[in-house]
Amino acid sequence: MFQKRLMACACATVLALAVACSKDSAPPVSPSASPDAGAAAAPDGSTLKTGAPAAVSPVNGAQPDTIVLTAGKVAGKYADISPSYEFEIKNAAGAVTNSSGVIAGVTSGNNVTYTPPATAFDFDTPYTWRVRAVYQGANGPWSAAAAFRSAVGGYVRGNEVFDPLTNGPSKVINASNDVTWLPGVGVRLNSKESYVEWKLPVTCTDCEFSAMMTNLGNGSEEWKTKVMSMLEEGVNTTENRYRVTIDKRTQWVGQGSRIRYTMCSGNTAGQCTEPVTGFQSWDRSLTYFWKFEWHAGQALLTVNRGGRNGPAMPGTPLPIGYKAPYNPRPHLVRLGSVGGRSEPETNPGTIVWNVWVSPNARPTLPGDK
């Protein structure tokens, strides 16, 4: 009996050693994680063993025309790693207003950058930002908060224009005439000679041109009272093959305050298309949202009464076909009349803000109603 028990113990010992050896010699099924991406959290809550990135710009309350967040890159403490980054922007109340999420960022030398959308900011407003490294699901410590102030507003980038018009004449305006800047409100077109003009570096061939307007009455002016226009630079109005004029007509000679527009796209004189609505009634106290779109041979004008989300004015949307592409070079965009050989015909008194020209759909802009 003793001999059997001894043999059983010996077998059990051999089996245990075999299992232990088997566990020690098994090859790994996946590479080990970075020693920098540890699970234990530091006192600041970080789980990635890196230093905090250093904010480079904007800092110390700077107010650049375009916000590009720039920080110094970080390295792992125990291994050579290439982390991603997470940028976060807060308003003066401490609420997060924009987050990049985990991104690779754009690297330049020893720095990494993130460009938030221009529409992420209110105009001329204080903000803070911070950034941290992220690697294999672990987060590094946040940088110290850096302060900046958003731009006064307005930009021209390629074939896109945004101008709030609420903080005086922006640097991106190409030209203007006989207008009054109303702080916090917009720009008023004072007379038939008034206009505000932008010049696009890149032609917007399939795009949207939209704006908020008020102080539009039925009127009795004895001309065609234009509110928006586009053309090719250097060619007079009547011979311009890429002319667009958008009118809010008056009660003069039975015009009935109609909405009307003319579009020329590579056409010779007399071949432009001129759709028109029926009679309209306007209220100077209301906001009107005007949006003109042109895409691949189809144009559309919409006017909403009472603001962007108000009902469409009778007869709009107002569609036409046109000869594509719409290709003015250089491409001028205007509030008011296009001018040229014929007399200016701007609708006087119109107040405008938040001009948007872009191949992209109009976002919700600060000040939109």
MISE-394029 format. One line per 4 residues: number of its first residue (from 1); their letters; for each residue x, z, y of C-alpha. Coordinates in steps of 0.001 Angstrom, whole numbers, always signed. Last residue first. Example, Ala and Ser with C-alpha at 12.3 -4.5 7.8 and 13.67 -1.06 7.14 Angstrom:
2) sa) +13670:+7140:-1060 ~ +12300:+7800:-4500
***
This chain:
369) kdgp) -32116:-36840:+83769 ~ -28414:-37598:+83483 ~ -26283:-35230:+85575 ~ -23622:-34638:+82927
365) ltpr) -23671:-37757:+80744 ~ -25535:-38185:+77470 ~ -23613:-41062:+75920 ~ -24260:-44717:+76815
361) anps) -23851:-46968:+73787 ~ -20415:-48539:+73438 ~ -19501:-52025:+74691 ~ -19227:-50294:+78073
357) vwvn) -20423:-50078:+81661 ~ -21833:-46696:+82807 ~ -22745:-45678:+86355 ~ -23687:-42009:+86642
353) wvit) -25232:-41890:+90132 ~ -27287:-44099:+92469 ~ -29334:-43616:+95651 ~ -31190:-46740:+96866
349) gpnt) -31827:-46627:+100629 ~ -31492:-50370:+101222 ~ -32054:-52864:+98361 ~ -29018:-55140:+98615
345) epes) -29468:-58789:+99623 ~ -26127:-60063:+100964 ~ -26382:-63575:+102466 ~ -25461:-66592:+100370
341) rggv) -21848:-67773:+100148 ~ -20679:-64596:+98383 ~ -22511:-61280:+98193 ~ -22986:-59733:+94740
337) sglr) -25793:-57507:+96012 ~ -26204:-53826:+95248 ~ -24242:-51739:+92768 ~ -21523:-53969:+91457
333) vlhp) -19531:-55017:+88390 ~ -16712:-57575:+88663 ~ -15198:-59308:+85618 ~ -11958:-61195:+86204
329) rpny) -12536:-63462:+84306 ~ -16268:-63730:+83616 ~ -17095:-64307:+79914 ~ -20691:-63896:+78798
325) paky) -20311:-65570:+75419 ~ -22899:-66765:+74823 ~ -25501:-68983:+76537 ~ -28442:-66757:+77285
321) gipl) -31659:-65617:+75637 ~ -34026:-63429:+77580 ~ -35621:-59988:+77248 ~ -37535:-57666:+79624
317) ptgp) -37885:-54147:+78176 ~ -39938:-53865:+80291 ~ -43203:-55422:+81438 ~ -44695:-52158:+82661
313) mapg) -41950:-49584:+83393 ~ -40628:-47861:+80289 ~ -41744:-44263:+79784 ~ -39330:-41449:+80638
309) nrgg) -36335:-40455:+78528 ~ -33704:-41730:+80948 ~ -35566:-40563:+84018 ~ -39032:-40499:+85574
305) rnvt) -39780:-44207:+85094 ~ -37568:-46060:+82618 ~ -36288:-49544:+83464 ~ -35114:-51771:+80601
301) llaq) -33394:-55156:+80940 ~ -32449:-57113:+77803 ~ -30035:-59966:+77155 ~ -29595:-61935:+73913
297) gahw) -26797:-64471:+73378 ~ -24406:-62319:+71387 ~ -25127:-59025:+73183 ~ -26166:-58359:+76773
293) efkw) -27705:-55088:+77938 ~ -29086:-54018:+81334 ~ -30162:-50395:+81697 ~ -31881:-48879:+84733
289) fytl) -33057:-45236:+84637 ~ -35448:-44316:+87442 ~ -35638:-40885:+89099 ~ -38781:-40092:+91066
285) srdw) -39330:-39040:+94684 ~ -39264:-42621:+96002 ~ -42276:-43585:+93864 ~ -42596:-47230:+92776
281) sqfg) -45587:-49394:+91800 ~ -45062:-52630:+89901 ~ -46583:-56137:+89746 ~ -45788:-58249:+86667
277) tvpe) -42323:-58591:+85191 ~ -39756:-61342:+85839 ~ -37332:-63455:+83798 ~ -34802:-65671:+85638
273) tcqg) -32519:-67781:+83399 ~ -29699:-69825:+84981 ~ -29629:-73602:+84753 ~ -30029:-74388:+88479
269) atng) -26315:-74212:+89223 ~ -24146:-74773:+86150 ~ -24240:-72321:+83273 ~ -21304:-70485:+81667
265) scmt) -23443:-67384:+81477 ~ -25903:-67167:+84369 ~ -28423:-64339:+84388 ~ -31091:-63737:+87026
261) yrir) -33232:-60620:+87167 ~ -36692:-59482:+88154 ~ -38627:-56233:+88448 ~ -41710:-56741:+90633
257) sgqg) -42506:-54997:+93909 ~ -45663:-57139:+94225 ~ -43921:-60285:+95492 ~ -46945:-61076:+97692
253) vwqt) -45065:-62313:+100744 ~ -43061:-59057:+101055 ~ -44300:-56258:+98772 ~ -40734:-55601:+97597
249) rkdi) -38546:-56789:+94696 ~ -36412:-54430:+92560 ~ -33777:-56980:+91652 ~ -30993:-57434:+89074
245) tvry) -28391:-60131:+89775 ~ -26121:-61477:+87023 ~ -23666:-64265:+87863 ~ -21260:-65729:+85335
241) rnet) -21258:-69401:+86374 ~ -20806:-68482:+90054 ~ -21819:-71458:+92205 ~ -24601:-69703:+94159
237) tnvg) -22720:-66426:+94408 ~ -19297:-67614:+95503 ~ -16429:-67678:+92984 ~ -13323:-65469:+93348
233) eelm) -14278:-62746:+90919 ~ -16720:-63585:+88142 ~ -20044:-61871:+88610 ~ -22137:-58760:+88074
229) smvk) -25115:-57238:+89905 ~ -27231:-54134:+90406 ~ -29915:-52971:+92897 ~ -30974:-56251:+94532
225) tkwe) -33573:-56396:+97307 ~ -34749:-60060:+97246 ~ -35198:-60444:+101013 ~ -37872:-59721:+103613
221) esgn) -37894:-55943:+103222 ~ -41398:-54485:+102730 ~ -40724:-51625:+100333 ~ -42388:-50431:+97114
217) glnt) -40085:-47425:+97066 ~ -36883:-46644:+95182 ~ -35375:-43386:+96450 ~ -33812:-42699:+93008
213) mmas) -31367:-44268:+90598 ~ -29535:-43474:+87329 ~ -27222:-46179:+86026 ~ -26677:-48668:+83197
209) fecd) -24523:-51702:+82368 ~ -24338:-52322:+78612 ~ -22016:-54586:+76651 ~ -21180:-57738:+74759
205) tctv) -18562:-59698:+76765 ~ -17019:-56869:+78787 ~ -14010:-58635:+80317 ~ -10825:-56541:+80284
201) plkw) -9173:-55164:+83444 ~ -12697:-54489:+84801 ~ -13111:-54490:+88583 ~ -15554:-51977:+90051
197) evys) -17720:-52508:+93145 ~ -19959:-50419:+95421 ~ -22285:-52352:+97711 ~ -24089:-52278:+101061
193) eksn) -24791:-55414:+103165 ~ -28611:-55161:+102792 ~ -28364:-51627:+104140 ~ -27624:-47977:+103334
189) lrvg) -26723:-47936:+99656 ~ -26654:-44198:+98941 ~ -24056:-42728:+96589 ~ -24652:-39783:+94278
185) vgpl) -26148:-36280:+94338 ~ -23526:-33518:+94089 ~ -21998:-34566:+97382 ~ -23919:-37506:+98956
181) wtvd) -21523:-40379:+99646 ~ -22989:-42769:+102200 ~ -22521:-46530:+101769 ~ -21767:-49366:+104169
177) nsan) -19232:-51259:+102019 ~ -17344:-50578:+98803 ~ -14285:-51852:+96929 ~ -12362:-51509:+93641
173) ivks) -13671:-48058:+92761 ~ -11398:-46321:+90238 ~ -9932:-43753:+92625 ~ -13365:-42211:+93091
169) pgnt) -15377:-42340:+96308 ~ -17171:-39024:+96796 ~ -17947:-36369:+94210 ~ -21334:-37439:+92857
165) lpdf) -20489:-41072:+92068 ~ -20477:-40187:+88337 ~ -18266:-43197:+87501 ~ -17735:-44431:+83965
161) veng) -16393:-47899:+83316 ~ -15387:-49510:+80004 ~ -13839:-52939:+79394 ~ -10220:-51758:+79582
157) rvyg) -10427:-48176:+80790 ~ -11967:-47626:+84229 ~ -12461:-43962:+85060 ~ -14619:-41542:+87069
153) gvas) -14762:-37787:+87423 ~ -13410:-34865:+89442 ~ -11187:-34245:+86465 ~ -11473:-31114:+84350
149) rfaa) -9523:-28004:+85325 ~ -6799:-26489:+83182 ~ -5849:-23162:+81593 ~ -3697:-22583:+78510
145) aasw) -4663:-20038:+75832 ~ -1725:-18702:+73812 ~ -1225:-20693:+70637 ~ -3295:-19843:+67588
141) pgna) -1550:-18492:+64499 ~ -1228:-20760:+61451 ~ -4124:-21669:+59190 ~ -3986:-22246:+55430
137) gqyv) -6028:-24923:+53664 ~ -2959:-26823:+52499 ~ -1554:-26887:+56052 ~ -3108:-26146:+59460
133) arvr) -1182:-25608:+62709 ~ -2878:-24015:+65713 ~ -4061:-25103:+69154 ~ -5467:-23576:+72357
129) wtyp) -7504:-24692:+75334 ~ -8934:-23212:+78522 ~ -11495:-24686:+80912 ~ -12266:-24730:+84657
125) tdfd) -14766:-27321:+86027 ~ -14328:-30352:+88320 ~ -16828:-32423:+86350 ~ -18454:-31141:+83182
121) fata) -16385:-31981:+80160 ~ -16828:-33406:+76663 ~ -17847:-36795:+78142 ~ -14198:-37731:+78583
117) ppty) -13736:-37522:+74818 ~ -10883:-35216:+73745 ~ -7358:-36675:+73607 ~ -5151:-34727:+71161
113) tvnn) -1362:-34579:+71294 ~ +1605:-33438:+69164 ~ +5068:-32818:+70585 ~ +8656:-32844:+69288
109) gstv) +9055:-36575:+69741 ~ +5609:-38029:+70273 ~ +3042:-37203:+67618 ~ -613:-38157:+67774
105) gaiv) -2727:-35570:+65995 ~ -2925:-35185:+62226 ~ -6381:-33744:+62582 ~ -8235:-30594:+61510
101) gssn) -11303:-30330:+63742 ~ -10824:-31589:+67280 ~ -13033:-28890:+68737 ~ -15046:-29075:+71941
97) tvag) -17227:-26691:+73968 ~ -16160:-23397:+72385 ~ -17779:-20611:+74427 ~ -15487:-18296:+76399
93) aank) -17711:-18112:+79497 ~ -15197:-20164:+81498 ~ -15449:-22987:+78976 ~ -13490:-23224:+75743
89) iefe) -11469:-26043:+74147 ~ -10090:-25971:+70590 ~ -7332:-28042:+68991 ~ -6623:-28017:+65237
85) ysps) -3365:-29360:+63851 ~ -2006:-30959:+60683 ~ +1162:-29611:+59122 ~ +4307:-31488:+58145
81) iday) +6262:-28994:+56000 ~ +9949:-28162:+55434 ~ +9883:-24796:+53692 ~ +10390:-21086:+54377
77) kgav) +9377:-20590:+58018 ~ +7351:-23792:+58241 ~ +7792:-25983:+61297 ~ +5805:-26255:+64540
73) kgat) +5041:-29140:+66925 ~ +4950:-28484:+70667 ~ +1605:-28991:+72355 ~ -95:-31706:+74406
69) lvit) -3808:-31873:+75277 ~ -4664:-35165:+77005 ~ -7278:-34831:+79769 ~ -7379:-37840:+82103
65) dpqa) -7290:-37516:+85912 ~ -5164:-34375:+85576 ~ -6286:-31025:+87051 ~ -3634:-28357:+86370
61) gnvp) -4861:-24749:+86069 ~ -1546:-23342:+84832 ~ -1339:-25688:+81841 ~ -2199:-29275:+80897
57) svaa) +134:-29673:+79170 ~ +2878:-28113:+77015 ~ +1052:-25442:+74982 ~ +3488:-23849:+72526
53) pagt) +2510:-23935:+68853 ~ +2277:-20519:+67134 ~ +5000:-19840:+64586 ~ +4624:-20787:+60981
49) klts) +3794:-18916:+57777 ~ +233:-20110:+57269 ~ -2389:-17419:+56551 ~ -3280:-16450:+60120
45) gdpa) -5628:-13524:+60747 ~ -3670:-12045:+63665 ~ -2483:-9141:+61439 ~ -1128:-11689:+58939
41) aaag) -3353:-12887:+56107 ~ -2146:-12932:+52512 ~ -2892:-16252:+50804 ~ +431:-17888:+51554
37) adps) +815:-21472:+52767 ~ +4492:-21110:+53722 ~ +5658:-20880:+50106 ~ +4219:-24380:+49700
33) asps) +1946:-24708:+46692 ~ +3389:-25218:+43201 ~ +3333:-28658:+41653 ~ +646:-29250:+39017
29) vppa) +246:-28865:+35222 ~ +3320:-26639:+34880 ~ +5195:-26968:+31531 ~ +4483:-24277:+28905
25) sdks) +7702:-22401:+27929 ~ +6708:-18851:+28916 ~ +3227:-19058:+27400 ~ +4526:-20423:+24051
21) cava) +7178:-17749:+23931 ~ +4544:-15048:+24350 ~ +2337:-16605:+21695 ~ +5257:-16838:+19242
17) lalv) +6330:-13277:+19953 ~ +2806:-12027:+19304 ~ +2635:-13987:+16030 ~ +6006:-12607:+14840
13) taca) +4890:-9035:+15635 ~ +1589:-9494:+13836 ~ +3398:-10832:+10782 ~ +5769:-7858:+10747
9) caml) +2868:-5424:+11060 ~ +1066:-7082:+8138 ~ +4256:-6966:+5972 ~ +4687:-3259:+6671
5) rkqf) +1036:-2558:+5807 ~ +1403:-4399:+2520 ~ +4555:-2432:+1629 ~ +2856:+906:+2364
1) m) +0:+0:+0
***
